[in-house]
Amino acid sequence: MAIGGKTIDEALASLSDMTAGAVPIEKEEHLARVARAQAFMREQGVAAIYINAGANLTYFTGTRWHASERMVGAILPASGAIEYIAPAFEESTLKDFMLVDGPVNCWEEHESPYQLFIDTLGRMGIAPDAGAAPRIGICESAAFFIYDGIHPLANGYALENASLVTAHCRTRKSANEIALMQRAKDMTMAVHVAAASILREGISTTEVEQFIDRAHRKVGASGSYFVIVLFGEATAYPHGVSYVQTLKPGDTVLIDTGCKLHNYISDITRTYVYGEISERQRSVWNSEKKAQLAAFEAAQLGVPCEAVDQAARRALEEDGFGPGYKLPGLPHRTGHGIGLDIHEWPYLVGGNKTLLDVGMCFSNEPMICIPGEFGVRHEDHFYMTESGPKWFTEPAHSIDDPFGLNL
């Protein structure tokens, strides 16, 4: 594929809304998630979990609410109806955002939401007795001040990390979740192709970032969820640099971006060269592709997450990179889970014994970083099916034709 050649207007004109038919997660699926979590909690002996505002609250209840300095969330008991906690002045607004209904336990500004939490547990029939202390999971994403407020009041309760439950549920995506993620990634892939088409000598990374945001809007997103554009030596730094770059012939180009569709996130990276490709660039690009494929082939049902990371590192070490996390080579984990959060469990990294299961979704991005020269990251995502891993987006085709368009 020839990189560049189009004006911004021409590139935008090549894009259109891609969201038709994409259906948000509906109430019935949220109710099924609650029931699934409760069954698991009963199996594990967890009496209740506190779900804080943010992705976990959205996942289980469909209620979209940003975490803040005020405690807003829900109590999910192992049996019985879910109940919410919120400031009294937010009650009507919270109810307006609810998908899964439930009573709202309110606290006034001068009162303690933490005492209300404990009192509500008691009223729900979850109270200390002469036997074992009831196990109460506290949302892993809740700010420390929430745990710090609850802990001194929780005599007779055993507080623990709610990720035992939240991660168990959220890591195994439903068909509806996978469909939304597939569409979001298709949208971002179209934006990548368009972004490559506008490159020209002297264009700045800022100009490309602005185009990508406009392009994501053109395909139906609210804009870019994030965007990283790097040229030349700056591509050696996984999450970018502090300064703006301008494009020169022979520069390596790395673009990492994504968008949201009905709360689900895309995240794709492409690396290629503007102008003439050196043998060094070609060799490193191909080593990165080899490592990405090794990771994908290692990702089989029942295999621990760490084995996928190990496979990528072995491939890189065969080509003289590393070993381990040493540079030049791969300085970070091979991949992360993705869904409502751009980085979520499980992680493809050494030491993670989590076994791959149906519905788990991962990035596959064993980046090669060569400080002082350039970096190459191919990032595509895959999900686990009954028959093994399946790509959301096909990996980059070749350094000469990264999008496989034969242009």
Secondary structure, DSSP 8 states (H G I E B T S, - for coil): -------HHHHHHT-----TT-----HHHHHHHHHHHHHHHHHHT--EEEEETTHHHHHHH-------SS--EEEEESSS--EEEEEGGGHHHHHHH-SS---EEEE-TTS-HHHHHHHHHHHTT----SSS--EEEE-TTS-HHHHHHHGGG-TT-EEEETHHHHHHHHTS--HHHHHHHHHHHHHHHHHHHHHHHT--TT-BHHHHHHHHHHHHHHTTSSS-SEEEEEEGGGGGSTT--SS--B--TT-EEEEEEE-EETTEE--EEEEEESSS--HHHHHHHHHHHHHHHHHHHH--TT-BHHHHHHHHHHHHHHTT--STT-SSB--S-SEEE-SSSSSEEEEESTT---B--TT-EEEE---EEETTTEEE--BEEEEEETTEEEESS-----SSSTTS---
